[in-house]
Amino acid sequence: MKIIITESQFKMLTEAASLADDRDFRETIKSYENEVVDGSGKHYVFDDKDPKNPKTFVSTPSKKRGGTLTIGWGHTGPEAKIGAKITKTKAEQLLTLDIINEENKTKNLFPKYDTYPTYIKKALVNSVYRGEAKKGYKWVEAINAGNWDDAATKYLQGWDIDFSQANDPRYRGGVADRMVSNQEAFKKYAKELKGDKKTNTDKKPQSNNSKETEKQRCLKMEPIDAAKRPECDKYFKNDYHMDYGYDFSKEFYIVKSGDTLSKIASRYDKSVTVDSLKKLNDLKSDKIEVGQKIKIK
């Protein structure tokens, strides 16, 4: 069944959409933050610089701490008080509030935020979430000036981090992996912008009989149909599964850091294989990128 909405309704939906509603982004944040629970599954308060795994439950004021009291998935608000425990449902609610808060910070820091593709929004909010983005930072200024290649280079500069760890499976989900994933998103967008610029500067006018461009085809589609075409993502503000109540997880998968085609295939039934994914998505190799939409069936 095709869902049809008016242009004003579509605008309202896209403007109201939040990354807090994006299941894949929520899982990405969870993978980067510490999840510390007791035997009953409740999240408990811990010192975020505690080296133990799992981190120690902070129960008394006398406990010597080196970091910040934290609970849930990186939450440091008033709920993170000594001796506190919360349910998974409460942790999810705090995560929603934290993502909304960090996304609002991101919008203030990057005035053109709403014009960027979803995977760039995720990278920017991810960086703000970790405290890597502030006014005056060179990479932030480069993005606001539209210099994405320069931003990608400057993003990793000045951080005392061993970025070689990003390629080591033992450190998947660590700080290095998180930052390198964001940098790769910036590089990808820089390439896309160069491709658009090349197309726009082509002085040869298209004849009336020329074939439609990919962008023209995508923009003519109903949004719900365009959302089913991975190649159309870059021409729209966001992914549409939240807007339309349509469960795209049955047909598509959004690549996260550390994913491989084999790992993605293992999430589904035996009919989904590496070869079937490559054929469906016209992939010439096993290489995939964070934020890429993979058709499953």
N, C-alpha and C positions, 0 to 999 in steps of 0.2 A: 504494500500500500504506500502511495506517495503522499507525503505530508506537505501541504502548501500553506505558506504564511505570507503576509503582506511585507512590503519593504520596510515599513515602520516597525513592524513586529520583529523582523530580522535584526534591524539596527539595535532595538532595545535589548534583544537577547545577547547579541555579541558584545555590547557595551557592558552588560551586567555580568557577563561570564567572569569567573575568578579561577585562578589556578588551584584554589582550595577545593574546587569541585573536580579537579582533574585527578583521576585515580592513579595514573602512572606517575604524575609529579609527586603525589603524596607518598607513593612507594619509594620514589627516588630519595626524598627527604628522609624517610625512615631508614633507608639503607645507609645514609651518611651519619645519622645521629645514633647515639647509644640507646638501646632499648634494654632496660634493666627491670626484670620482674621477679617476684617471689614465686614460691611453689604453687600458689593459687592463681597465678597469672596477673596479679596486681602490679602496677608500676610503683616503684618506690623511689624516694629522694636519695640522690647520691652526689658525690663530689665529682664534677666533670673532669678533673685532672687526676682522679684516682687511677693508678696504673693497673689495678687488679681487674680480672675478667672472670665472673661479672663484678662490676664495681660494688663497693661496700655500701650497705645501707647506713645512712647517717641518722642516728637515733638520739644523740646527746649533744648539747652545746659544747661539751668539752673536747669533742673530737677535733683533732687538728686537721684543717683543710688547706689545700693549696689552690683550689679553683672556686667554681661557682656552684651553689646548690641547684640541682637540675632534676626534673622529673618528666615522665613521658618521653617524647621524642625531641629532646633539646629545649624543653620549656623551662624558663628561669623566672617565671612570674611568682605572685604571692602563693600559689599552690605548692611551690617548691620550698616548703618549710621543713625544718628538722622533724624527722619521725613520720612524715606524711606518706600515705599510700593512696593510690587512686585506681579506679577500674580502667579497663581498656577503652570503654565507651567515653569516659571522661578524658582519657589521653587523646582520643581522636578529636574530641571537641576542642581541646587546647591546641592541637595541631592545626585545626581549621582556623582558629583565631590568630595563631602565629603566622600562618601563610598569608592570610589577609593583611595582617599588619606589615609583614615584610614586603608584600606586593605593593602596598600603598607607599612605602618608603621608596621602592624602586621607581614607581611612577613619578615621584617628586624629583628623584635623582636623574632620571632619563625622560625628558619632556616628550620624546617621540615614541615612548614605550608602546602605546596602543597601535602604532603603525607596523610594529615588528611581527614577524611570524611567530607562531607559538613556541617553537624550539628555542628561539632567541629570548623570548620572555622568560622561559624556564631557566635558561642559563643566567640571565641577569638577576632574577629573584634568588636563585641558588647562591650567587656570589654575594648578594646583599645579606642573605640569611647567615652566611658564614662570617660576615664582617669584612669582606674584601673590597667593598665599594663605598667610597665616600667622596664628597665634593673635594676637588683639588687633586684627586688621584689622576695620574696621567692617562691611564687607560680609560677612565670614565670620561675625561675631556675628549679623548680621541673618538669615542663612540658618539658623543653628542655633536662632534664635528663631522661625523660621517666617515671617519677613517678607521674602518674595521680591521684592515691588515695591521695598522699601527697599534690598534687596541689589543689585538691578539698577541702581538709581541710584548707589549708593555704589561700585559695582564700578569705574567709570571715573574716579572722583574721585581726585585726588592723583597722577595719572600725567602726566608731561610728554610726551604723545604727541599728534600731530595725528590725531584720530579721523576727520577728514573723508577721510583716505586710504582708509578702509575701503570707500568707495563708488567708489574710483578703480581701474579694472581693472589699472592699472600696479602697484598695490601689493597685489594679491591674494596672500594667504599671509603678509603682513607682520604686525607686531605689532598694528597698529590693527585689521586685519581679524580677527585671532585673538580679540582682546578683545571687539570688537563682536559677533562670533558667539556668544561665551559669554554676553554680556549679553542677547542676543535669546532664548537658551534660558531664562534666568532669568525674563524677561518672559512667555514662553509658559507656563511652569509656574505662574506667579502667576495667570494667567488661568484655567488649568485648575483650580487649587485653588478659585478663586472659584466656578467652575461647579459643582464637587462640593459646595461648602458650600451653594449655593443649592438643589441637589437634596436634600441631607440635611435642610435646614430646612423643606422643604415639609411642612406639617402635614396635608395631605390624604392619608389612607391609600389605597393602591392596592387596588382590588377584586380578587377572585379572577379576574375576567374581563378585567382590564386587560392590555394588551400588555406583554411582557417589555421591560425596559430594555436598552440596549446592553451595559451592564456585566454584567447577568444572563446574557445570551446568550453573552458572551465567556467568563465564568467556568464555564459549563456545557460548553464545548467541550474536546475533548482538546487539550493544549498544542500539539501539532504542527499542529492545524487552526487554533487561535487565532493562531499565528504567521503564518499566511497571510492574516490579516485585519488590515490596517493600523490600523483603528479600535480594535483590541483591545490595541495596544501599551501604552497607558497604564495598563492594569489588571494588568500583569505586571511581574516584576522585570527581565527582560532579553529580548533577542532570542533566539529559540530555535534558530537555525541551527547554533550551536556545540554545543548539547546533543544534537541528534539526528542530526548528520552529514548533514543535508540541505542541498544547495546552493541557498540562496534567491536567490543572485545572478542565477539564470536567470529568476526571476519577479519579484524586487523589487530596488529600488535605494534605498539610504539617502542622502538629500541631504547633500552636503558644502558647505562655504563656497565661494561662487563658482559653484555649479551653476545652470543654467537648464534649462527643459524641453527646449529645443533641444539643449543640450549633452548632456543625458542621452540623448535620442533618438539622437544621433550615435554612441553607444557600441554600438548594436545594429543589427540588419539593417533593411532598408528598410521592413519592415512596422511598425516602431515610429516613430511620428511625434508631433509635439506634440499634434495633435488626438486621436490614439489614447490618449495618456497622460492627457489631460484627461478624455476620456470614461470610461476605466477607473477613474480615481480621483475622479470626480465633482467635478472642479475647475471653478470658474466663471470663473477667470482664469489667467494664467500664473504667478501668485505661488506660490512654494514656500518652505519654511522648512528651515533646517539641522536634520538629525535626522529629518526626515519620511520615512516609508517610502512609496515610489512603486511601484505595481504596474506591471509592464512588459508582461505578456501574460496 
